[in-house]
């Protein structure tokens, strides 16, 4: 999508602090971090959100989570981190391009929010 913020970040039109990229995913530091590590992992294919994903997107969704695990290993936070998908405005989704939040580096409480 031409006007999607995250698509523009992938294309390099909007600056980001990239931490990881492969052929399917792009990851960058969140501008409003909720922990010492707060990275957004996005698929390079535009998918509005989880509820809009299709069966053929299943592998891509898995690749986003595998990228999160890779980043967690690199940052030595494997003793505890969270991956979060906000779905819709009531859940806090503000950019409508599916993204996985990787949050860690501190104790995380339950329930969240």
Buried (B, 14 or more C-beta within 10 A) or exposed (E): EEEBBBBBBBEEEEEBEBBBEEEBBBBBEBEEEBBEBBBBBBBBBBBBBBEEBEEEBEEBBEBBBBBBEBBBEEBEBEEEBBBBBBBEEEEEBEBBBBBBBBBBBEEEEEEEE
